[in-house]
Amino acid sequence: MIEFDQVQKSYQVGGRAIPALHATSMTIQAGEVFGIVGHSGAGKSTLVRLINLLERPSDGRIRVDGENITDYGADELRALRRKVGMIFQHFNLLSSKTVADNIAFPMKLAGNYSRAEITSRVAELLARVGLGDHADKYPSQLSGGQKQRVGIARALACRPAILLCDEATSALDPQTTQSVLKLLADINRELGLTIVLITHEMDVVRRVCDRVAVMDAGRVVEMGSVSDVFLHPQHPTTRDFVFESENIDRSEMQQDLAQAEGRILRLTFRGEATYKPLLGQVARDSGVDFSILSGRIDHIKDTPYGQLTLSLVGGDLGVAMSALEAAEVHVEVLR
Ligand SMILES: Nc1ncnc2c1ncn2[C@@H]1O[C@H](COP(=O)(O)OP(=O)(O)OP(=O)(O)O)[C@@H](O)[C@H]1O
């Protein structure tokens, strides 16, 4: 478990303290995949780099598994870095070392592993990340996705409990992003590793995260389960991210809504309700006619969800809304 208690971070620039993270309190649970989303400069990297003390807080306390790490000295810091692995947007591999030597590097640095232990751990990790045939290659001979797999294997070498991912898929194409995210999700599930993942793409959050914090100008402005935050965004920044990830053009949407007749509702279905043939029944029972203005079915992690924007005319709207709500459909009246 990672706990932030009124943690604040300012950088000294030209003799002035510039705040990058305002006083923040939050808890990341052991074993969860926790996303941090925000625009450039929002403070995401600062927040994450405080967890392994790449940055020291200016104020407040950080606890990892109940231990206050805030004032750690050099020895404790080395132990913390073994416990908290990290992967980066640009991989940060050592170009003069082979794939196997890159993965072995943190174990050699730790100094308490035998040669046999290192050899067997490297082989195990190569297989785990699907690079069994690439042990003797150099980073320059690998694709971006393969480089990130090496980064992941290296971060896992000393069996950390926490993995920090700083824009780990931002330099990758969509298909490679998918496969790296799947690898991270598998690692989280199989090893029970806590993953803290920074991204500027809500889609990455939707695919792998359990909970998410949205950051804006050095503050966490919204935090919750991915399904709550994704399906019912409250803060304008969160809304922007969700609309962007769904390729929704807001002015086009407003025009479409302006032309539609009657009441306009947005329905959100989660889990099993997504697949039920509910609308026909509701229309028959309430006498309401509806037309579909927009709709999508997708997944948040493993849970299906659907969202439909409808215009409704005639009949008994109250009966229709009660029937939908009774079927655990979230109903939002847009007009
Ligand atoms: N070492 C530093 N010295 C001075 N200012 C810094 C330093 N690192 C970050 N900042 C500033 O702190 C603020 C937050 O930066 P941070 O890198 O945490 O944001 P971010 O959300 O991760 O952005 P990005 O997505 O661009 O990486 C920014 O205004 C940035 O310019």
The ligand as an SDF file (V2000), in Angstrom:
LIG
                    3D

 31 33  0  0  0  0  0  0  0  0999 V2000
   13.3740   19.1110  -12.1850 N   0  0  0  0  0  0  0  0  0  0  0  0
   12.5010   20.1120  -12.3440 C   0  0  0  0  0  0  0  0  0  0  0  0
   12.8510   21.3780  -12.1000 N   0  0  0  0  0  0  0  0  0  0  0  0
   11.9670   22.3910  -12.2340 C   0  0  0  0  0  0  0  0  0  0  0  0
   10.6730   22.2210  -12.6010 N   0  0  0  0  0  0  0  0  0  0  0  0
   10.2690   20.9920  -12.8590 C   0  0  0  0  0  0  0  0  0  0  0  0
   11.1460   19.8600  -12.7500 C   0  0  0  0  0  0  0  0  0  0  0  0
   10.4470   18.7390  -13.0810 N   0  0  0  0  0  0  0  0  0  0  0  0
    9.1980   19.1480  -13.3750 C   0  0  0  0  0  0  0  0  0  0  0  0
    9.0840   20.4840  -13.2370 N   0  0  0  0  0  0  0  0  0  0  0  0
    7.8540   21.2780  -13.4460 C   0  0  0  0  0  0  0  0  0  0  0  0
    6.8380   20.7470  -12.6110 O   0  0  0  0  0  0  0  0  0  0  0  0
    5.5800   20.7090  -13.2780 C   0  0  0  0  0  0  0  0  0  0  0  0
    5.0540   19.2680  -13.3100 C   0  0  0  0  0  0  0  0  0  0  0  0
    5.9270   18.5000  -14.1260 O   0  0  0  0  0  0  0  0  0  0  0  0
    5.7390   16.9300  -14.3280 P   0  0  0  0  0  0  0  0  0  0  0  0
    6.8860   16.4690  -15.1770 O   0  0  0  0  0  0  0  0  0  0  0  0
    5.5410   16.2940  -13.0110 O   0  0  0  0  0  0  0  0  0  0  0  0
    4.3760   16.8970  -15.1490 O   0  0  0  0  0  0  0  0  0  0  0  0
    3.7800   15.7260  -16.0430 P   0  0  0  0  0  0  0  0  0  0  0  0
    2.3150   15.7500  -15.8250 O   0  0  0  0  0  0  0  0  0  0  0  0
    4.4870   14.4520  -15.7800 O   0  0  0  0  0  0  0  0  0  0  0  0
    4.1110   16.2360  -17.5090 O   0  0  0  0  0  0  0  0  0  0  0  0
    4.5410   15.3890  -18.8220 P   0  0  0  0  0  0  0  0  0  0  0  0
    3.3220   14.6080  -19.2210 O   0  0  0  0  0  0  0  0  0  0  0  0
    4.8920   16.4630  -19.8100 O   0  0  0  0  0  0  0  0  0  0  0  0
    5.6990   14.5470  -18.4180 O   0  0  0  0  0  0  0  0  0  0  0  0
    5.8250   21.2960  -14.6550 C   0  0  0  0  0  0  0  0  0  0  0  0
    5.4770   22.6510  -14.6260 O   0  0  0  0  0  0  0  0  0  0  0  0
    7.3220   21.1450  -14.8620 C   0  0  0  0  0  0  0  0  0  0  0  0
    7.8170   22.1520  -15.7040 O   0  0  0  0  0  0  0  0  0  0  0  0
  1  2  1  0
  2  3  1  0
  2  7  2  0
  3  4  2  0
  4  5  1  0
  5  6  2  0
  6  7  1  0
  6 10  1  0
  7  8  1  0
  8  9  2  0
  9 10  1  0
 10 11  1  0
 11 12  1  0
 11 30  1  0
 12 13  1  0
 13 14  1  0
 13 28  1  0
 14 15  1  0
 15 16  1  0
 16 17  2  0
 16 18  1  0
 16 19  1  0
 19 20  1  0
 20 21  2  0
 20 22  1  0
 20 23  1  0
 23 24  1  0
 24 25  2  0
 24 26  1  0
 24 27  1  0
 28 29  1  0
 28 30  1  0
 30 31  1  0
M  END
$$$$
